[in-house]
Every structure is written in structure tokens, then in C-alpha cells.
Amino acid sequence: MLDPGVLGFAWINHEGVHLRNGFSSMLAWTAVAVAALGFAPLAKKLALTDGVAPLPLAFLTALVSAIVAAAWLFVRRKFGSVMDMKRRQRIAVLMVGALGSGLVPLLGILAMTATTASNRALFQSAYPAATAVAARLLLGERFRGITYGLIVLVCAGLALVNLESNADLRLGWPFWLLFATLPLIGLSDVIAKRSLEDVSPEIVAVGRAAGGTLVLALALPWFLPELENSVLLAWPWMLAAGACMGVFAVALYQVFDRTKASIAASLIALAPLLTLALEAAVLGVALNALQWIGFGLVLTAILALARRA
């Protein structure tokens, strides 16, 4: 999905970048990144509402995203850099794409058949926390005690948003599907850190999108009969969702290239608020008191984590 979980890798890979092209340019790219990240889940939700099946939706949006990211690379005259990658790096970037831009978006779309786009967006904002946990467990990276507390707050907030009712305090299956995306993103970003630190971020973005498209294409024989019908049902929403994913992949690295990673991550982490506002306006979604508390906990904890990155 290039799914917005790429935040975690960018966070690790661009820790010490400096301001380069001016404050106004950074704000413009940030606005583009937040808008794309905020609108993509809603566009997918609207496609599902129109009757599109999850697998065709995941495949077509990933394909459009890959085309957009590849077109940007071509315009920048960096496409030849793909051929310069080592075999090990090509395998790694495809693995990262299969996990972070293939399985993760598919699980998110499956969950959105029974939950909201803003809930999906909130899990996306939590991906840097998943990356931190994976780096701690798999790479032995250390962080201070307060970071553990913030990660617990993220999980608690996600649980509150997903309570099925205030009475029985149950978590439904969409929560567990979305929660499963967290370790997948963490593993994806650890692979990226181990194998792709010396690869241009734009190349990684295209590789991730291509890897996601390829892994979803493996299921093509099972959903091929639905593909044409899906396009006819909701092609504008699928095109918009895929374009947003591709534009976010491009804009994200432009933001990180112009400011400190912690500031960029803090700004982009607010995208779920845009998704929630759009979903409330278009679909009439409203949160109850516990869900608002959970939403606030997640965003507050993620912003605090970003400041410590």
C-alpha cells in the first residue's frame, strides 16, 4: 500500500537531514503529503461502499501507485539507478514492498469492509511506533523508558477506538486485522534499514510499490473475473486512492529532504484528523466519547515519539 507505513523507514533513514529548499517549499510538500495520506483511506472506503471487492481494490490501487511513483522517477531522470542496484538490494526492496505495500494494504482494505477509513488512517499513524518496536527486538536498538510508555499509550488508544460497545468492551475482528499490520510494517522497515540504507529513498519508494503490486498480482487468477466489474463500479475512487498513495510516496521524501525527520513525522502524523473530517462530511461518521479519547491518545503519543526520534 505504497502504504503510508513507509514513514517508519524514512524516519530511520533521514534522521540528520538539514533544511535545504526553504520553509515555504517544505510546507507545500507537507500539505501534499498530508492531503494524500488523509484522502487515500477514504477513497478506498468509498470504493468498497460502491461494491468493489477487496482484492481487486488492493491490486489496482497498488498498480496506480507504482505507476505514479515510477513516473516521478522517470521525470527526475533517476530510473537508470534501478539497474545499478545489487541483486541483494533488489530482493530486499521487493520483500519490503510485498510486506509494506502488498499485504498491509490488503489487510487494511479487508478491515475497512467493517470499520471506518479514519480507523484505518489512525493505525497508519501508529506505524512509526511499530518500527521502533521492531528495531528494538530485531536490531537491538535501545530507547528510554518513556518510549515504552508512549508505545503502550498508542496500543491503548487504538483499542479504545475499536471497542465494539461501551458495555462489553470487546474488540472486533477488524481491530485484529489492522493490528496485524503493525508487525508487518515493523519487519518491512527493519529489512529496509538492514539492506537499503545506501539506496536512494525514491528508488525504495518505487521498489516498494512494485513489490506490493507483484505480490497482489499472484492472486490475479482468483479475482480476475471481478476485475473488470470493479473498474466499472468505482474506477474514479480506485484511481484517486492509487494516485494518492503514489503522490504520498513522492511527497514524503521531499518533506524529509527539507526538514528534520521529527518535525516532518509530527506534521504528517496528523493526517488521520483529515481522514476523520472528510469521512464525517461524506459518510456521516461520528466518534463516541471513548473513541475520541483513544484517537487523542494515539495522536498525542505518536507526536511525542516523533519529537524523540
KEVOFI-501438 format. One record per residue (C-alpha): x, y, z; residue number from 1. Coordinates in nm, 4 decimals. Layout:
<recs>
         px         py         pz     k
          X          Y          Z   NUM
...
</recs>
This chain:
<recs>
         px         py         pz     k
     0.0000     0.0000     0.0000     1
     0.2908     0.2397    -0.1087     2
     0.1227     0.2367     0.2110     3
     0.1962     0.5294     0.4406     4
     0.3799     0.2747     0.6868     5
     0.6906     0.3857     0.4876     6
     0.7045     0.6673     0.7449     7
     0.8965     0.4352     0.9739     8
     1.1760     0.3664     0.7248     9
     1.2004     0.7305     0.6261    10
     1.2117     0.8203     0.9938    11
     1.5134     0.5939     1.0492    12
     1.6855     0.6741     0.7226    13
     1.6678     1.0567     0.7358    14
     1.7446     1.1340     1.0990    15
     2.0001     1.4041     1.0347    16
     1.8849     1.5835     0.7198    17
     1.9126     1.9621     0.7055    18
     1.6902     2.2383     0.5701    19
     1.7619     2.2886     0.2041    20
     1.4955     2.4408    -0.0137    21
     1.3167     2.6828     0.2109    22
     1.0357     2.6844     0.4615    23
     0.7596     2.7510     0.2075    24
     0.8676     2.4579    -0.0085    25
     0.8670     2.2279     0.2946    26
     0.5177     2.3422     0.3938    27
     0.3884     2.2887     0.0405    28
     0.5213     1.9330     0.0209    29
     0.3917     1.8622     0.3720    30
     0.0443     1.9785     0.2716    31
     0.0569     1.7498    -0.0324    32
     0.1739     1.4534     0.1808    33
    -0.0913     1.5057     0.4493    34
    -0.3683     1.5557     0.1916    35
    -0.2706     1.2405     0.0015    36
    -0.2326     1.0315     0.3178    37
    -0.5587     1.1632     0.4577    38
    -0.7679     1.1093     0.1447    39
    -0.6378     0.7653     0.0353    40
    -0.8217     0.5601     0.3047    41
    -1.1468     0.7455     0.2379    42
    -1.1206     0.6820    -0.1377    43
    -1.0715     0.3105    -0.0693    44
    -1.3669     0.3096     0.1695    45
    -1.5864     0.4759    -0.0930    46
    -1.4795     0.2159    -0.3499    47
    -1.5757    -0.0603    -0.1054    48
    -1.9075     0.1147    -0.0436    49
    -1.9720     0.1071    -0.4202    50
    -1.9344    -0.2721    -0.4145    51
    -1.5710    -0.3296    -0.5142    52
    -1.4163    -0.6488    -0.3730    53
    -1.1045    -0.6136    -0.1514    54
    -0.8518    -0.7987    -0.3703    55
    -0.9190    -0.6080    -0.6952    56
    -0.9170    -0.2826    -0.4979    57
    -0.5827    -0.3618    -0.3331    58
    -0.4247    -0.4666    -0.6641    59
    -0.5478    -0.1752    -0.8753    60
    -0.4607     0.0919    -0.6196    61
    -0.1129    -0.0586    -0.5751    62
    -0.0674    -0.0646    -0.9534    63
    -0.1672     0.3008    -0.9921    64
     0.0614     0.3934    -0.7022    65
     0.3561     0.2156    -0.8668    66
     0.2907     0.3935    -1.1975    67
     0.2785     0.7362    -1.0285    68
     0.5993     0.6733    -0.8309    69
     0.7788     0.5346    -1.1397    70
     0.6671     0.8341    -1.3485    71
     0.8171     1.0707    -1.0909    72
     1.1438     0.8776    -1.1022    73
     1.1436     0.8942    -1.4820    74
     1.0798     1.2711    -1.4810    75
     1.3675     1.3130    -1.2347    76
     1.5890     1.1048    -1.4673    77
     1.6732     0.8594    -1.1912    78
     1.5159     0.5490    -1.3390    79
     1.8546     0.4226    -1.4527    80
     1.9580     0.3987    -1.0879    81
     1.7351     0.0924    -1.0538    82
     1.9728    -0.1005    -1.2790    83
     2.2656    -0.0071    -1.0553    84
     2.1163    -0.1838    -0.7538    85
     2.2821    -0.5015    -0.6335    86
     2.0884    -0.8284    -0.6533    87
     2.0623    -0.8394    -0.2737    88
     1.9132    -0.4890    -0.2704    89
     1.6603    -0.5733    -0.5404    90
     1.5420    -0.8747    -0.3431    91
     1.5228    -0.6671    -0.0247    92
     1.3217    -0.3867    -0.1831    93
     1.0763    -0.6361    -0.3321    94
     1.0384    -0.8059     0.0064    95
     0.9773    -0.4696     0.1696    96
     0.7180    -0.3933    -0.0969    97
     0.5476    -0.7317    -0.0618    98
     0.5036    -0.6720     0.3106    99
     0.4520    -0.2969     0.3391   100
     0.2813    -0.2223     0.0076   101
     0.1093    -0.5539    -0.0591   102
    -0.0073    -0.7442     0.2476   103
    -0.0502    -0.4397     0.4710   104
    -0.2839    -0.2508     0.2330   105
    -0.4791    -0.5705     0.1666   106
    -0.5363    -0.6295     0.5385   107
    -0.6347    -0.2652     0.5753   108
    -0.8892    -0.2900     0.2945   109
    -1.0325    -0.6136     0.4370   110
    -1.0721    -0.4406     0.7733   111
    -1.2413    -0.1407     0.6102   112
    -1.5235    -0.3632     0.4889   113
    -1.6403    -0.3486     0.8521   114
    -1.4711    -0.0419     1.0013   115
    -1.4077     0.3220     0.9154   116
    -1.1470     0.4859     0.6949   117
    -1.0422     0.7073     0.9873   118
    -0.9745     0.3977     1.1999   119
    -0.7522     0.2645     0.9217   120
    -0.5773     0.6017     0.8998   121
    -0.5170     0.6011     1.2751   122
    -0.3342     0.2676     1.2511   123
    -0.1235     0.4152     0.9707   124
    -0.0174     0.6973     1.2005   125
     0.0941     0.4354     1.4557   126
     0.3408     0.2704     1.2162   127
     0.6481     0.4590     1.3471   128
     0.5788     0.3006     1.6876   129
     0.5747    -0.0424     1.5223   130
     0.9057     0.0373     1.3527   131
     1.0583     0.1364     1.6870   132
     0.9482    -0.1919     1.8484   133
     1.0813    -0.3968     1.5556   134
     1.4149    -0.2120     1.5656   135
     1.4385    -0.2840     1.9386   136
     1.3586    -0.6559     1.9029   137
     1.5383    -0.7375     1.5781   138
     1.8232    -0.4860     1.5643   139
     1.8866    -0.4423     1.9360   140
     1.8348    -0.0658     1.9221   141
     1.7755     0.0862     2.2631   142
     1.5406     0.3590     2.3760   143
     1.4498     0.5167     2.7072   144
     1.1763     0.4018     2.9430   145
     0.9375     0.6802     2.8457   146
     0.9323     0.5443     2.4900   147
     0.7920     0.2147     2.6165   148
     0.5200     0.4092     2.7953   149
     0.4310     0.6023     2.4800   150
     0.4064     0.2799     2.2795   151
     0.1705     0.1372     2.5429   152
    -0.0409     0.4533     2.5100   153
    -0.0570     0.4047     2.1330   154
    -0.1857     0.0488     2.1771   155
    -0.4346     0.1565     2.4449   156
    -0.5653     0.4353     2.2221   157
    -0.6091     0.2011     1.9264   158
    -0.8021    -0.0403     2.1491   159
    -1.0347     0.2353     2.2740   160
    -1.1172     0.3475     1.9211   161
    -1.2049    -0.0117     1.8281   162
    -1.4273    -0.1089     2.1206   163
    -1.7485    -0.2540     1.9779   164
    -1.9567    -0.1122     2.2628   165
    -1.9108     0.0676     2.5928   166
    -2.0785    -0.2182     2.7799   167
    -1.8941    -0.5395     2.6942   168
    -1.5576    -0.3856     2.5932   169
    -1.4992    -0.6312     2.3072   170
    -1.2556    -0.5837     2.0201   171
    -1.3883    -0.6979     1.6836   172
    -1.2027    -0.8748     1.4041   173
    -1.1260    -0.5538     1.2074   174
    -0.9115    -0.4406     1.5015   175
    -0.7047    -0.7596     1.4900   176
    -0.6596    -0.7342     1.1136   177
    -0.5370    -0.3772     1.1477   178
    -0.3229    -0.4678     1.4485   179
    -0.1575    -0.7413     1.2384   180
    -0.0334    -0.4706     1.0021   181
     0.1870    -0.3269     1.2790   182
     0.4425    -0.6134     1.2987   183
     0.4384    -0.6433     0.9185   184
     0.5329    -0.2774     0.8841   185
     0.7938    -0.3131     1.1591   186
     0.9538    -0.6115     0.9831   187
     0.9395    -0.4297     0.6493   188
     1.1232    -0.1291     0.7897   189
     1.3862    -0.3435     0.9630   190
     1.4619    -0.5167     0.6309   191
     1.4871    -0.1734     0.4701   192
     1.7263    -0.0494     0.7376   193
     1.9487    -0.3551     0.7090   194
     1.9719    -0.3682     0.3310   195
     1.8677    -0.0362     0.1770   196
     2.0368     0.2413     0.3742   197
     2.2599     0.3309     0.0781   198
     1.9757     0.3235    -0.1774   199
     1.8011     0.6454    -0.2830   200
     1.4677     0.6842    -0.0997   201
     1.2902     0.7489    -0.4296   202
     1.4201     0.4172    -0.5641   203
     1.2973     0.2475    -0.2467   204
     0.9538     0.4067    -0.2931   205
     0.9219     0.2732    -0.6484   206
     1.0565    -0.0678    -0.5465   207
     0.8100    -0.0924    -0.2593   208
     0.5183    -0.0069    -0.4855   209
     0.6340    -0.2573    -0.7480   210
     0.6837    -0.5297    -0.4867   211
     0.3363    -0.4704    -0.3481   212
     0.1813    -0.4879    -0.6939   213
     0.3650    -0.8103    -0.7777   214
     0.2640    -0.9943    -0.4617   215
    -0.1001    -0.8945    -0.5098   216
    -0.0805    -0.9999    -0.8756   217
    -0.0091    -1.3560    -0.7585   218
    -0.3763    -1.3781    -0.6610   219
    -0.4888    -1.2484    -1.0009   220
    -0.6363    -1.5846    -1.1175   221
    -0.8753    -1.5761    -0.8205   222
    -1.0067    -1.2239    -0.8687   223
    -0.9640    -1.1746    -1.2464   224
    -1.3377    -1.2257    -1.3143   225
    -1.4146    -0.9407    -1.0693   226
    -1.1527    -0.7035    -1.2066   227
    -1.3487    -0.5537    -1.4954   228
    -1.6635    -0.5202    -1.2871   229
    -1.4648    -0.3487    -1.0101   230
    -1.3256    -0.0926    -1.2536   231
    -1.6724    -0.0193    -1.3904   232
    -1.8192     0.0128    -1.0402   233
    -1.5753     0.2601    -0.8880   234
    -1.2851     0.3481    -1.1152   235
    -1.2694     0.7141    -1.0011   236
    -1.2236     0.6143    -0.6347   237
    -0.9660     0.3454    -0.7156   238
    -0.7731     0.5821    -0.9393   239
    -0.7850     0.8509    -0.6700   240
    -0.6730     0.6104    -0.3960   241
    -0.3811     0.4757    -0.6008   242
    -0.2768     0.8233    -0.7120   243
    -0.2838     0.9445    -0.3507   244
    -0.0635     0.6546    -0.2426   245
     0.1857     0.7299    -0.5180   246
     0.1828     1.1051    -0.4543   247
     0.2339     1.0443    -0.0823   248
     0.5368     0.8251    -0.1570   249
     0.6892     1.1081    -0.3604   250
     0.5899     1.3925    -0.1270   251
     0.7046     1.2114     0.1863   252
     1.0681     1.2049     0.0805   253
     1.0533     1.5635    -0.0387   254
     0.9392     1.6634     0.3111   255
     1.2122     1.4623     0.4836   256
     1.4648     1.6115     0.2434   257
     1.3728     1.9651     0.3535   258
     1.3378     1.9473     0.7292   259
     1.4231     1.7417     1.0349   260
     1.2656     1.3974     1.0465   261
     1.0994     1.4604     1.3833   262
     0.9232     1.7765     1.2599   263
     0.8095     1.6095     0.9371   264
     0.6826     1.2998     1.1170   265
     0.4921     1.5170     1.3638   266
     0.3141     1.7068     1.0858   267
     0.2318     1.4009     0.8751   268
     0.1069     1.2063     1.1788   269
    -0.1912     1.4455     1.1876   270
    -0.3312     1.3045     0.8603   271
    -0.5922     1.0843     1.0404   272
    -0.7654     1.4033     1.1553   273
    -0.8156     1.4959     0.7895   274
    -0.9489     1.1467     0.7127   275
    -1.1904     1.1722     1.0059   276
    -1.3140     1.5168     0.8973   277
    -1.3653     1.4017     0.5379   278
    -1.5379     1.0812     0.6452   279
    -1.7664     1.2718     0.8795   280
    -1.8631     1.5086     0.5983   281
    -1.9088     1.2417     0.3286   282
    -2.0312     0.9367     0.5200   283
    -2.1592     1.0882     0.8425   284
    -1.9136     0.9011     1.0655   285
    -1.9076     1.0145     1.4302   286
    -1.6973     0.9013     1.7271   287
    -1.8271     0.8331     2.0758   288
    -1.6533     0.9666     2.3877   289
    -1.4257     0.6636     2.4365   290
    -1.3234     0.6692     2.0718   291
    -1.2343     1.0381     2.0918   292
    -1.0178     0.9625     2.3952   293
    -0.8479     0.6792     2.2086   294
    -0.7959     0.8952     1.9000   295
    -0.6374     1.1647     2.1142   296
    -0.4134     0.9163     2.2984   297
    -0.2757     0.7720     1.9756   298
    -0.2017     1.1080     1.8140   299
    -0.0507     1.2539     2.1313   300
     0.1748     0.9516     2.1843   301
     0.2830     0.9431     1.8191   302
     0.3665     1.3143     1.8241   303
     0.5713     1.2609     2.1410   304
     0.7538     0.9688     1.9803   305
     0.8276     1.1764     1.6733   306
     0.9815     1.4501     1.8870   307
     1.2147     1.1932     2.0421   308
     1.3251     1.0419     1.7114   309
</recs>
